[in-house]
Amino acid sequence: MTRNEHWISARGCVYNANYHFVWSTKYRRNVLTGKVAEDLHALHKEIATQKGVTLIAQEIMPDHVHLFITMHPKFAPANIVKIFKGITAKKLFESHPELKSKLWKGHLWNPSYYLGTCGDTTQDVIQMYIETQKVK
């Protein structure tokens, strides 16, 4: 795998696939503070390393999480979110059992999430490029 400032060359493809994920705690409970937030921060790094995902930035707020990552296009964004949410919930409940008393039915995360994508070009630039490829 070769890395440039903006793209990664892997077997069979070259990509610049950056994703901004946001998800919240169940019932928007403010439980991601102190040691829980520290542990979550470390877990994100560990999961990213294990799954071959580049963690560009992350922010842990008391009731939600922001992750900005680059990943190979062979991964579906929905699967990556499922992996991050599933592993972190399991491990945080194991190391911080007090979380269960603050969250009903033992769910740490809200089932929904936000996904935004970005590369180094805008939608307008891509559209103009495609349109100029037409044979006149």
C-alpha positions in Angstrom: 0.0 0.0 0.0 1.4 3.4 -1.0 0.3 6.6 0.6 0.3 10.1 -0.9 -0.9 13.2 0.9 -4.4 12.7 -0.7 -4.6 9.2 -1.9 -3.8 5.6 -1.1 -2.7 3.0 -3.7 -3.7 -0.5 -2.7 -3.9 -3.7 -4.6 -6.5 -3.2 -7.4 -7.4 0.4 -6.6 -6.3 3.9 -5.7 -8.6 5.8 -3.3 -9.2 8.9 -1.3 -12.2 7.8 0.7 -12.7 9.9 3.9 -15.8 9.5 6.1 -17.2 11.6 8.9 -19.3 9.5 11.3 -21.4 10.8 14.2 -23.5 8.7 16.5 -25.0 9.4 19.9 -25.6 7.6 23.1 -29.0 6.0 23.7 -31.4 8.7 25.0 -28.6 11.2 24.5 -27.4 10.4 28.0 -24.2 12.3 29.1 -22.2 9.2 29.9 -19.1 9.7 27.8 -17.1 11.7 30.3 -14.0 11.1 32.4 -12.5 7.6 32.3 -15.3 6.3 30.1 -14.3 9.0 27.4 -10.6 8.2 27.8 -11.3 4.5 27.4 -13.5 5.1 24.4 -10.8 7.2 22.8 -8.3 4.4 23.2 -10.8 1.8 21.9 -11.3 3.8 18.7 -7.6 3.8 18.0 -7.3 0.1 18.8 -10.3 -0.9 16.6 -9.0 1.3 13.7 -5.6 -0.4 13.9 -7.1 -3.9 14.0 -9.4 -3.2 11.1 -7.0 -1.4 8.8 -8.8 1.9 9.1 -6.9 5.2 9.4 -8.3 7.3 12.2 -7.7 10.9 11.1 -9.5 12.6 14.0 -12.0 11.9 16.8 -13.9 13.8 19.3 -15.8 12.4 22.3 -18.6 14.6 23.5 -20.6 13.7 26.6 -23.5 12.4 24.5 -22.1 11.7 21.1 -19.0 10.7 19.1 -17.3 12.1 16.0 -14.9 9.9 14.0 -13.1 11.1 10.8 -11.6 8.1 9.1 -10.1 6.8 5.8 -10.8 3.3 4.8 -10.4 0.9 1.9 -13.5 1.0 -0.4 -13.9 -2.7 0.1 -15.5 -1.8 3.5 -19.1 -0.8 3.6 -19.6 2.3 5.8 -22.5 0.7 7.6 -20.4 -2.3 8.5 -17.6 -0.1 9.9 -20.1 1.8 12.1 -21.5 -1.5 13.3 -18.0 -2.7 14.2 -17.0 0.5 16.1 -20.4 0.7 17.9 -20.6 -3.0 18.8 -17.0 -3.4 20.1 -17.0 -0.2 22.0 -20.4 -0.9 23.7 -19.3 -4.4 24.7 -16.0 -3.3 26.1 -17.2 -0.2 27.9 -20.0 -2.1 29.6 -17.5 -4.7 30.7 -15.1 -2.1 32.1 -17.7 0.4 33.4 -20.7 -1.6 34.7 -22.2 1.6 36.2 -23.1 2.6 32.6 -26.0 0.0 32.6 -27.7 1.8 35.5 -27.8 5.1 33.4 -29.0 3.4 30.2 -32.2 1.4 30.0 -32.2 -2.1 28.5 -28.4 -2.2 28.2 -27.9 -0.3 25.0 -25.1 2.3 24.9 -25.6 3.6 21.4 -28.6 5.1 19.5 -29.2 2.8 16.5 -28.9 5.6 14.0 -25.8 7.5 12.8 -24.7 10.3 10.5 -22.3 9.7 7.6 -20.6 12.4 5.5 -18.0 11.8 2.9 -15.2 13.9 1.5 -12.2 13.7 -0.8 -10.1 16.5 -2.3 -12.6 17.6 -4.9 -16.0 19.1 -4.9 -19.2 17.7 -6.4 -19.1 20.6 -9.0 -15.6 19.7 -10.1 -16.4 16.1 -10.6 -19.6 16.8 -12.5 -17.7 19.3 -14.8 -14.9 16.7 -15.3 -17.4 14.0 -16.3 -19.3 16.4 -18.7 -16.1 17.4 -20.5 -15.3 13.7 -21.2 -18.2 13.4 -23.6 -17.3 13.1 -27.3 -18.5 16.2 -29.2 
